[in-house]
Amino acid sequence: MTSSSANCFTKFSQSIEDYELPNRFTFPFYYQAHPLCLLAAEEVQQGLTAPHCWQHNFGLGDDPHLIIGKMFGVLLVQNKQGEIGYLAAFSGKLAEQNHIEGFVPPVFDLLAKDSFFLKQQSNIQQLNQQIELLEQSPELSRLKLLLEQQVSTRDKHIAQLRAEMIEQRKVRKEQRSVAQTSLSPRDFTVLQQELNQQSIADKLKLKAMSNEWDSKVTQAQQAYDAINSQVVSLKLQRKQDSAALQQEIFAQYQFLNQQGQSKNLQDIFSQTALRTPPAGAGECAAPKLLQYAFKHQLKPLAMAEFWWGASPKSEVRQHKQFYPACLGKCQPILAHMLAGMALDENPMLVNQAAGKTLEIIYQDEHMLVVNKPAEFLSVPGKDIEDSVYARIKSQFPQASGSLIVHRLDMSTSGLMVIALNSAAHKNLQRQFIQRKVKKSYVALVEGLVKEETGTINLPLRGDLYDRPRQLVCEQHGKAATTYWQVIQRNQDTQQTKLLLQPHTGRTHQLRVHCAHTLGLSMPIVGDDLYGKVAERLHLHAQCLALFHPVSKQWLEFETEAEF
């Protein structure tokens, strides 16, 4: 493998004469890596394991500190001389650097010595220091405490006086009540006037006290504001400077396509639901690779990205595993960069359910139980209508209300209950909400599970920038619990067949709980999101038990998995 920092085009270290070149460029959001991309990735990985002048802890050794796994990418390219080679890139920074020999540079280098970013960042840091100095000053703390004490004392005194006035009002009311029957009209009128004067005097006293304390609080507030206004002003300046800096950064990230058209980050994301580019946009390997290729007149042929190192705590990432480009950050950028290029077919637009039969294993006038095949939508998708819902709606046009009570992932096969009328739907849905429904799945995972049984508790939430992926998130995730039990271990294939029983029903719960390092750390065979692609996802909803929505009879259903 040969390259230089000035020229990142790398020739293969072995002959590639027997390899066929791809006819179309990789569809970056779902792909099987081209053999030449696999070869390029192997060479990059060999380089990562060889001695080098930079230090980065990928979490593959014994050092538990500052572990940062990293996404790398390779781009198969052809130069103007017709030679085939590849480019390599890493996402973000590597070893706290933007420039590493053998890898393409960033689209825009924030850390360059002559970069406006460093200067303006220094200005913002100075503002931070000034704000911190003022906020931590003893005088500001003293004045803040004085203000709080004045407000508290004012409220206490006024509340006390109001309470006294209420009691006085009760006394005067009682006096009036007694006097009406015991005094002459003339004496009662005199008493009434005296009581009214007392009431007026109380109100004047309250007003005087309020004015006195308001004056004290105002003086304390003005003394506090004299210093705190500087903090407020500095924070406003920091906010404005940060926003201006962010816009200037967005403008510097210019992305080319094969037609030579250039767009910056703000222009690209202004047409999306996000409107503003998310943090890290443009720093992923894919746009860095394509930018370098277009800038240096190299023809992109195929691309692949792989993970190197330990998995992050929140995500599921397997060492050396290939992954698609992320949707939230990369899709808008790549849509521009790949415009006009012939791409592989998007498999998400292909109806995988075509030709498959939806087997009904139980039917009455209120409900159905079906055996959903793998790669079959539960409900219509954005681009594909064919689904369990559409098939049942067509087969049972008399069905009323919502049909779907629960869902299975498109890739998961197995049992689903369908409601044929509104009353049945309401009852069945309540059973799911109250967790009266019993569900169990069988799965085949990569690896040999040591224990016989266990429980996994990992809270989950959606990955905002890479849906439909799910993240483990202690702060914002929803509780998710899975019970598991070993059915069989296969020493030959190094795989384990499991019984999985979800206590909760989160999206991708079983898939993440199996694959995540804090779960079983063994992805389900064929999991194209959290493991490796195979002929299918080896996850099947085998057993389903519930109360009949009308007769209340306990019903149990079971279908064996095809794998």
C-alpha positions as CSV (number, residue, x, y, z in Angstrom):
1,M,0.0,0.0,0.0
2,T,1.6,3.3,-1.1
3,S,0.4,6.8,-0.6
4,S,1.7,10.2,0.6
5,S,0.2,13.0,2.7
6,A,0.1,15.2,-0.4
7,N,-1.5,12.5,-2.5
8,C,-4.0,10.3,-0.6
9,F,-4.6,8.0,-3.7
10,T,-3.4,4.6,-2.6
11,K,-2.5,1.7,-4.9
12,F,-3.4,-1.8,-3.8
13,S,-0.5,-3.8,-2.5
14,Q,-1.5,-6.8,-4.5
15,S,-2.8,-7.4,-8.1
16,I,-6.5,-6.7,-8.6
17,E,-6.7,-8.0,-12.2
18,D,-9.1,-10.7,-11.2
19,Y,-11.5,-8.4,-9.6
20,E,-14.5,-6.9,-11.5
21,L,-15.2,-3.2,-11.1
22,P,-18.6,-2.2,-9.9
23,N,-21.1,-1.0,-12.6
24,R,-22.7,1.5,-10.3
25,F,-21.7,3.5,-7.2
26,T,-22.6,2.1,-3.8
27,F,-26.0,3.1,-2.3
28,P,-24.5,4.3,0.9
29,F,-27.4,3.7,3.3
30,Y,-27.7,0.0,2.6
31,Y,-25.1,-2.1,0.9
32,Q,-22.9,-5.2,0.8
33,A,-19.3,-4.0,0.6
34,H,-17.7,-4.6,-2.8
35,P,-14.8,-7.1,-2.8
36,L,-12.3,-4.3,-3.7
37,C,-13.7,-2.2,-0.8
38,L,-13.2,-5.3,1.4
39,L,-9.6,-5.5,0.2
40,A,-9.0,-1.8,0.7
41,A,-10.5,-2.0,4.2
42,E,-8.1,-5.0,5.0
43,E,-5.1,-2.9,4.0
44,V,-6.3,0.1,6.1
45,Q,-6.9,-2.2,9.1
46,Q,-3.4,-3.7,8.7
47,G,-2.1,-0.1,8.8
48,L,-4.0,0.5,12.0
49,T,-2.4,-2.4,13.7
50,A,1.1,-1.5,12.6
51,P,3.3,0.8,14.6
52,H,2.8,4.5,13.8
53,C,3.7,7.9,15.1
54,W,0.3,8.8,16.5
55,Q,-1.4,7.4,19.6
56,H,-5.2,6.7,19.8
57,N,-6.8,4.3,22.3
58,F,-9.4,2.3,20.3
59,G,-10.2,0.2,23.3
60,L,-8.6,-2.9,21.9
61,G,-5.9,-3.2,24.5
62,D,-5.7,-3.1,28.3
63,D,-5.8,0.6,28.7
64,P,-9.3,1.5,30.1
65,H,-8.9,5.3,29.8
66,L,-10.2,7.6,27.1
67,I,-11.4,4.7,24.8
68,I,-12.8,6.1,21.5
69,G,-13.7,3.6,18.8
70,K,-13.8,5.2,15.4
71,M,-15.6,4.8,12.1
72,F,-13.3,4.6,9.0
73,G,-14.2,4.6,5.4
74,V,-12.6,3.5,2.1
75,L,-13.5,4.9,-1.3
76,L,-12.6,2.9,-4.4
77,V,-11.5,5.4,-7.1
78,Q,-10.0,5.6,-10.6
79,N,-7.5,8.4,-11.4
80,K,-7.1,10.3,-14.7
81,Q,-4.5,7.7,-15.8
82,G,-7.1,4.9,-15.5
83,E,-5.4,3.4,-12.4
84,I,-7.6,1.9,-9.7
85,G,-6.8,2.7,-6.1
86,Y,-8.5,3.8,-3.0
87,L,-8.8,6.6,-0.5
88,A,-9.2,6.2,3.3
89,A,-10.8,8.5,5.9
90,F,-11.8,8.6,9.5
91,S,-14.8,10.3,11.0
92,G,-14.1,13.3,13.2
93,K,-10.6,13.5,14.6
94,L,-8.0,10.7,15.1
95,A,-5.5,11.0,18.0
96,E,-6.8,14.6,18.5
97,Q,-5.6,15.5,14.9
98,N,-7.3,16.3,11.7
99,H,-4.4,15.3,9.5
100,I,-2.9,11.8,9.6
101,E,-0.7,10.5,6.8
102,G,-2.5,8.1,4.5
103,F,-6.0,9.6,5.2
104,V,-7.8,12.3,3.4
105,P,-7.9,15.7,5.1
106,P,-11.1,17.2,6.6
107,V,-13.5,19.2,4.3
108,F,-12.6,22.2,6.4
109,D,-9.9,22.2,9.0
110,L,-11.1,24.1,12.1
111,L,-7.7,23.5,13.8
112,A,-5.5,25.1,11.1
113,K,-3.2,27.7,12.5
114,D,-4.4,30.4,10.2
115,S,-8.1,29.4,10.8
116,F,-10.5,32.2,11.8
117,F,-12.0,29.5,14.1
118,L,-9.1,29.5,16.6
119,K,-9.1,33.3,16.9
120,Q,-12.8,33.6,17.4
121,Q,-12.9,30.6,19.7
122,S,-10.2,32.4,21.8
123,N,-12.4,35.5,21.9
124,I,-15.4,33.4,23.1
125,Q,-13.2,31.7,25.7
126,Q,-12.2,35.1,27.0
127,L,-15.9,36.0,27.3
128,N,-16.4,32.8,29.3
129,Q,-13.6,33.7,31.6
130,Q,-15.0,37.2,32.2
131,I,-18.4,35.8,32.9
132,E,-17.1,33.2,35.3
133,L,-15.0,35.8,37.1
134,L,-18.0,38.1,37.5
135,E,-20.4,35.3,38.5
136,Q,-17.9,34.0,41.2
137,S,-17.1,37.5,42.6
138,P,-17.8,37.9,46.3
139,E,-19.5,41.2,45.8
140,L,-22.0,39.8,43.3
141,S,-22.7,36.9,45.7
142,R,-23.1,39.3,48.6
143,L,-25.5,41.5,46.7
144,K,-27.5,38.5,45.4
145,L,-27.9,37.2,49.0
146,L,-28.9,40.7,50.2
147,L,-31.5,40.9,47.5
148,E,-32.9,37.5,48.3
149,Q,-33.0,38.4,52.0
150,Q,-34.8,41.7,51.4
151,V,-37.4,40.0,49.2
152,S,-37.8,37.2,51.8
153,T,-38.1,39.6,54.7
154,R,-40.5,41.9,52.8
155,D,-42.8,38.9,51.9
156,K,-42.7,37.7,55.5
157,H,-43.6,41.1,57.1
158,I,-46.4,41.8,54.6
159,A,-47.8,38.3,55.0
160,Q,-47.8,38.7,58.8
161,L,-49.5,42.1,58.5
162,R,-52.1,40.7,56.1
163,A,-52.8,37.8,58.6
164,E,-53.3,40.4,61.4
165,M,-55.7,42.4,59.1
166,I,-57.7,39.3,58.4
167,E,-58.1,38.7,62.1
168,Q,-59.1,42.3,62.8
169,R,-61.6,42.1,60.0
170,K,-63.2,39.1,61.7
171,V,-63.3,41.0,65.0
172,R,-65.0,44.0,63.3
173,K,-67.5,41.7,61.6
174,E,-68.4,40.1,65.0
175,Q,-68.7,43.6,66.6
176,R,-71.1,44.7,63.9
177,S,-73.2,41.5,64.3
178,V,-73.6,42.0,68.1
179,A,-74.2,45.8,67.8
180,Q,-77.0,45.4,65.4
181,T,-79.2,43.8,68.1
182,S,-77.8,45.5,71.2
183,L,-77.2,49.2,70.2
184,S,-79.6,51.9,69.2
185,P,-79.5,52.9,65.5
186,R,-77.6,56.1,66.4
187,D,-74.9,54.3,68.5
188,F,-74.7,51.6,65.8
189,T,-73.9,54.3,63.2
190,V,-71.2,55.7,65.4
191,L,-69.6,52.3,65.9
192,Q,-69.9,51.6,62.2
193,Q,-67.9,54.8,61.4
194,E,-65.2,53.8,64.0
195,L,-64.9,50.3,62.5
196,N,-64.6,51.8,59.0
197,Q,-61.8,54.1,60.2
198,Q,-60.0,51.1,61.6
199,S,-60.3,49.3,58.3
200,I,-58.9,52.3,56.4
201,A,-56.0,52.6,58.9
202,D,-55.1,49.0,58.4
203,K,-55.0,49.4,54.6
204,L,-52.9,52.6,54.9
205,K,-50.5,50.7,57.2
206,L,-50.2,47.9,54.6
207,K,-49.6,50.3,51.8
208,A,-46.9,52.2,53.8
209,M,-45.2,48.9,54.7
210,S,-45.3,47.7,51.0
211,N,-43.9,51.0,49.8
212,E,-41.1,50.9,52.4
213,W,-40.1,47.4,51.6
214,D,-40.4,47.9,47.8
215,S,-38.0,50.8,48.2
216,K,-35.5,48.6,50.0
217,V,-35.9,45.7,47.5
218,T,-35.5,48.2,44.6
219,Q,-32.3,49.5,46.0
220,A,-30.9,46.0,46.5
221,Q,-32.0,45.0,43.0
222,Q,-30.3,48.1,41.5
223,A,-27.1,47.3,43.4
224,Y,-27.2,43.7,42.2
225,D,-28.1,44.6,38.6
226,A,-25.2,47.1,38.4
227,I,-22.8,44.1,38.4
228,N,-25.1,41.4,37.0
229,S,-26.0,43.5,34.0
230,Q,-22.4,43.1,32.9
231,V,-22.9,39.3,33.1
232,V,-26.1,39.5,31.1
233,S,-24.4,41.8,28.5
234,L,-21.4,39.4,28.2
235,K,-23.7,36.4,27.8
236,L,-25.6,38.1,25.1
237,Q,-22.4,39.0,23.3
238,R,-21.2,35.4,23.7
239,K,-24.4,34.1,22.3
240,Q,-24.2,36.4,19.3
241,D,-20.5,35.7,18.7
242,S,-21.1,31.9,18.9
243,A,-24.0,32.1,16.4
244,A,-22.0,34.2,14.0
245,L,-19.0,31.8,14.4
246,Q,-21.3,28.8,13.7
247,Q,-22.7,30.4,10.6
248,E,-19.2,31.2,9.4
249,I,-18.2,27.5,10.0
250,F,-21.2,26.3,8.0
251,A,-20.2,28.5,5.1
252,Q,-16.7,27.1,5.1
253,Y,-17.9,23.5,4.7
254,Q,-18.2,23.4,0.9
255,F,-19.2,20.1,-0.7
256,L,-18.7,19.3,-4.3
257,N,-20.4,16.8,-6.6
258,Q,-19.3,15.3,-9.9
259,Q,-20.8,18.2,-11.9
260,G,-18.5,20.6,-10.0
261,Q,-21.4,22.1,-8.1
262,S,-20.6,23.3,-4.6
263,K,-23.0,23.7,-1.6
264,N,-22.3,24.6,2.0
265,L,-23.7,23.0,5.1
266,Q,-26.3,25.7,5.7
267,D,-27.6,25.6,2.1
268,I,-27.8,21.8,2.3
269,F,-29.7,21.5,5.6
270,S,-31.9,24.5,5.1
271,Q,-34.1,22.3,2.9
272,T,-34.4,19.6,5.6
273,A,-36.7,19.2,8.7
274,L,-33.7,20.1,10.9
275,R,-33.1,23.4,9.1
276,T,-29.8,23.8,11.0
277,P,-26.9,21.4,10.5
278,P,-26.4,19.0,13.5
279,A,-23.2,18.9,15.4
280,G,-20.5,17.0,13.5
281,A,-22.2,17.3,10.1
282,G,-19.6,17.0,7.4
283,E,-17.0,15.3,9.6
284,C,-18.1,11.7,8.8
285,A,-15.9,9.6,6.6
286,A,-18.2,9.4,3.5
287,P,-18.4,13.1,2.7
288,K,-14.7,13.6,3.4
289,L,-13.8,10.8,0.9
290,L,-16.1,12.1,-1.8
291,Q,-14.9,15.7,-1.3
292,Y,-11.3,14.7,-1.8
293,A,-12.2,12.6,-4.9
294,F,-14.1,15.3,-6.6
295,K,-11.5,18.0,-5.7
296,H,-8.7,15.9,-7.2
297,Q,-10.5,14.6,-10.3
298,L,-10.8,11.0,-9.1
299,K,-13.8,9.0,-10.2
300,P,-15.6,7.3,-7.2
301,L,-16.5,3.7,-7.9
302,A,-17.6,2.2,-4.6
303,M,-17.5,2.9,-0.9
304,A,-17.7,1.2,2.5
305,E,-17.4,2.2,6.1
306,F,-16.3,0.0,9.0
307,W,-16.0,0.4,12.8
308,W,-12.6,0.0,14.5
309,G,-12.4,-0.5,18.2
310,A,-14.7,-0.7,21.2
311,S,-18.3,0.2,20.9
312,P,-19.6,3.4,22.4
313,K,-21.7,3.0,25.6
314,S,-24.9,4.1,23.9
315,E,-24.6,2.6,20.4
316,V,-24.1,-0.9,19.0
317,R,-20.9,-1.1,17.0
318,Q,-18.9,-4.2,16.3
319,H,-15.2,-4.2,15.7
320,K,-14.4,-4.5,11.9
321,Q,-18.1,-4.5,11.1
322,F,-19.3,-2.5,8.0
323,Y,-22.0,0.0,8.5
324,P,-24.1,2.3,6.2
325,A,-23.8,6.1,6.3
326,C,-25.9,7.8,8.9
327,L,-29.2,9.3,7.8
328,G,-29.5,12.4,9.9
329,K,-26.0,13.9,9.3
330,C,-24.9,12.3,6.0
331,Q,-28.0,11.8,3.9
332,P,-28.6,15.5,3.1
333,I,-24.9,16.0,2.3
334,L,-24.6,12.8,0.2
335,A,-27.9,13.5,-1.7
336,H,-26.0,16.6,-3.1
337,M,-22.6,15.0,-3.5
338,L,-24.0,11.9,-5.4
339,A,-26.4,13.9,-7.5
340,G,-26.3,12.6,-11.1
341,M,-24.3,9.5,-10.3
342,A,-25.7,6.0,-11.1
343,L,-26.2,4.3,-7.8
344,D,-27.0,0.7,-6.8
345,E,-30.7,0.1,-6.2
346,N,-32.2,1.2,-2.9
347,P,-33.4,-2.0,-1.3
348,M,-35.8,0.0,0.9
349,L,-37.8,0.8,-2.2
350,V,-38.2,-2.9,-3.1
351,N,-41.3,-4.7,-1.9
352,Q,-39.7,-7.7,-0.1
353,A,-43.2,-9.1,0.7
354,A,-44.1,-9.6,-3.0
355,G,-44.9,-13.3,-3.5
356,K,-45.1,-14.1,0.2
357,T,-48.2,-15.6,1.8
358,L,-49.7,-14.2,5.1
359,E,-50.8,-17.3,6.9
360,I,-53.9,-17.1,9.1
361,I,-53.6,-19.6,12.0
362,Y,-56.7,-18.5,13.9
363,Q,-59.9,-16.7,12.9
364,D,-63.2,-15.7,14.3
365,E,-65.6,-12.8,13.9
366,H,-63.6,-10.6,16.3
367,M,-59.9,-11.3,15.8
368,L,-57.3,-13.0,13.7
369,V,-53.8,-14.4,14.5
370,V,-51.4,-14.4,11.6
371,N,-47.9,-15.7,11.0
372,K,-46.0,-12.8,9.5
373,P,-43.1,-13.8,7.2
374,A,-39.7,-12.1,7.6
375,E,-39.1,-8.9,5.5
376,F,-42.8,-8.1,5.6
377,L,-44.1,-4.8,6.9
378,S,-46.7,-4.7,9.7
379,V,-48.2,-1.5,8.4
380,P,-47.7,0.5,5.2
381,G,-44.3,2.2,4.9
382,K,-43.3,5.5,3.4
383,D,-42.7,4.0,0.0
384,I,-44.3,0.5,0.2
385,E,-48.0,-0.1,0.8
386,D,-47.9,-4.0,0.9
387,S,-48.2,-5.0,4.6
388,V,-50.1,-7.1,7.1
389,Y,-52.5,-4.2,7.4
390,A,-53.1,-3.9,3.6
391,R,-53.4,-7.6,3.1
392,I,-56.0,-8.0,6.0
393,K,-57.9,-4.9,4.9
394,S,-58.2,-6.4,1.4
395,Q,-59.1,-9.8,2.6
396,F,-61.6,-8.6,5.3
397,P,-63.2,-5.4,3.8
398,Q,-66.0,-5.7,6.4
399,A,-63.5,-5.2,9.3
400,S,-64.1,-1.9,11.1
401,G,-61.8,0.3,13.2
402,S,-58.1,-0.1,13.6
403,L,-56.8,-3.5,12.7
404,I,-53.3,-3.4,14.0
405,V,-53.0,-4.0,17.8
406,H,-49.2,-4.4,17.9
407,R,-46.4,-4.6,15.4
408,L,-43.4,-6.7,14.6
409,D,-40.2,-5.3,12.9
410,M,-40.3,-5.8,9.2
411,S,-37.4,-8.3,9.4
412,T,-38.9,-10.2,12.3
413,S,-41.2,-13.2,11.5
414,G,-44.0,-14.6,13.7
415,L,-47.3,-14.2,15.4
416,M,-49.4,-11.1,15.3
417,V,-53.0,-10.6,16.6
418,I,-55.4,-8.6,14.5
419,A,-58.6,-6.9,15.6
420,L,-61.6,-7.1,13.3
421,N,-63.7,-4.5,15.0
422,S,-63.3,-1.5,17.3
423,A,-64.4,-3.2,20.5
424,A,-62.0,-6.1,20.0
425,H,-59.2,-3.6,19.2
426,K,-59.8,-1.6,22.4
427,N,-59.8,-4.8,24.5
428,L,-56.7,-6.3,23.0
429,Q,-54.8,-3.0,23.1
430,R,-55.7,-2.7,26.8
431,Q,-54.3,-6.1,27.4
432,F,-51.0,-5.1,25.8
433,I,-50.8,-1.9,27.8
434,Q,-51.5,-3.7,31.0
435,R,-48.9,-6.4,30.0
436,K,-51.4,-9.2,30.3
437,V,-50.3,-10.5,26.9
438,K,-47.5,-13.1,27.0
439,K,-45.0,-13.1,24.1
440,S,-41.9,-15.2,23.6
441,Y,-39.4,-15.2,20.7
442,V,-36.7,-17.5,19.5
443,A,-33.5,-16.0,18.2
444,L,-30.2,-17.3,16.9
445,V,-27.2,-15.1,18.1
446,E,-23.6,-15.0,17.0
447,G,-21.5,-16.6,19.7
448,L,-21.9,-19.1,22.6
449,V,-23.8,-17.7,25.6
450,K,-22.1,-19.0,28.8
451,E,-25.0,-18.6,31.3
452,E,-28.3,-20.5,31.0
453,T,-30.7,-17.7,31.8
454,G,-30.6,-14.0,32.5
455,T,-32.3,-10.6,32.5
456,I,-31.3,-7.5,30.5
457,N,-32.3,-4.0,31.6
458,L,-31.2,-1.4,29.2
459,P,-33.3,1.8,28.6
460,L,-33.8,2.6,24.9
461,R,-34.5,5.6,22.8
462,G,-34.4,6.4,19.1
463,D,-31.2,7.7,17.5
464,L,-32.3,11.1,16.4
465,Y,-29.7,11.3,13.6
466,D,-29.8,7.7,12.4
467,R,-33.3,6.3,12.6
468,P,-34.5,3.6,12.9
469,R,-31.5,2.7,15.0
470,Q,-32.0,2.7,18.7
471,L,-29.6,3.9,21.5
472,V,-29.1,2.8,25.1
473,C,-29.7,6.0,27.1
474,E,-29.9,6.1,30.9
475,Q,-31.0,9.8,30.8
476,H,-33.8,9.9,28.2
477,G,-34.4,6.2,27.3
478,K,-37.6,4.3,28.2
479,A,-37.2,1.3,30.5
480,A,-36.8,-1.9,28.6
481,T,-36.5,-5.4,30.1
482,T,-35.8,-8.7,28.4
483,Y,-35.7,-12.2,30.0
484,W,-33.6,-14.8,28.1
485,Q,-32.9,-18.5,28.3
486,V,-30.6,-20.8,26.3
487,I,-32.4,-23.4,24.2
488,Q,-29.4,-24.8,22.4
489,R,-25.7,-24.1,21.7
490,N,-24.1,-25.1,18.3
491,Q,-20.4,-25.6,18.7
492,D,-19.9,-26.0,15.0
493,T,-21.4,-22.7,14.0
494,Q,-20.5,-21.0,17.3
495,Q,-24.1,-19.8,17.6
496,T,-26.7,-20.0,20.4
497,K,-30.5,-20.4,20.0
498,L,-32.3,-18.4,22.7
499,L,-35.8,-18.0,24.1
500,L,-36.5,-14.3,24.5
501,Q,-39.3,-12.9,26.6
502,P,-39.7,-9.1,26.5
503,H,-41.4,-7.5,29.5
504,T,-41.6,-4.3,27.6
505,G,-42.1,-3.7,23.9
506,R,-39.6,-1.0,22.8
507,T,-38.6,-0.6,19.2
508,H,-35.7,-3.1,18.4
509,Q,-35.6,-4.1,22.0
510,L,-34.6,-7.7,21.5
511,R,-32.1,-6.8,18.8
512,V,-30.3,-4.1,20.8
513,H,-30.4,-6.1,24.0
514,C,-28.7,-9.0,22.3
515,A,-26.1,-7.0,20.4
516,H,-25.2,-4.3,23.0
517,T,-22.0,-4.8,25.0
518,L,-24.0,-4.3,28.2
519,G,-26.5,-6.9,27.1
520,L,-25.4,-10.2,25.6
521,S,-22.9,-8.6,23.2
522,M,-23.9,-11.1,20.6
523,P,-26.0,-9.7,17.7
524,I,-28.8,-11.8,16.3
525,V,-27.8,-13.6,13.1
526,G,-28.7,-11.6,10.1
527,D,-29.3,-8.3,11.9
528,D,-28.5,-5.7,9.3
529,L,-28.6,-2.8,11.8
530,Y,-26.7,-4.2,14.8
531,G,-24.8,-7.1,13.4
532,K,-24.1,-8.7,10.0
533,V,-26.4,-9.1,7.0
534,A,-27.5,-12.7,6.3
535,E,-30.4,-14.3,4.3
536,R,-32.8,-13.1,7.0
537,L,-33.0,-11.9,10.6
538,H,-33.0,-14.9,12.8
539,L,-35.7,-13.6,15.1
540,H,-39.2,-15.2,15.3
541,A,-42.2,-14.4,17.5
542,Q,-43.0,-18.0,18.3
543,C,-45.6,-17.8,21.1
544,L,-48.5,-15.5,21.8
545,A,-51.0,-15.9,24.6
546,L,-53.9,-13.6,25.5
547,F,-57.6,-13.3,26.6
548,H,-60.2,-13.5,23.9
549,P,-61.6,-9.9,23.6
550,V,-65.2,-11.2,23.9
551,S,-65.3,-14.6,25.5
552,K,-62.4,-13.8,27.9
553,Q,-61.1,-17.3,27.3
554,W,-57.3,-17.6,27.6
555,L,-55.8,-18.4,24.2
556,E,-52.3,-19.7,23.4
557,F,-50.8,-19.8,19.9
558,E,-47.4,-21.1,18.7
559,T,-45.6,-21.4,15.4
560,E,-42.1,-22.8,14.9
561,A,-39.4,-20.7,13.4
562,E,-38.1,-21.6,9.9
563,F,-34.5,-21.4,11.0
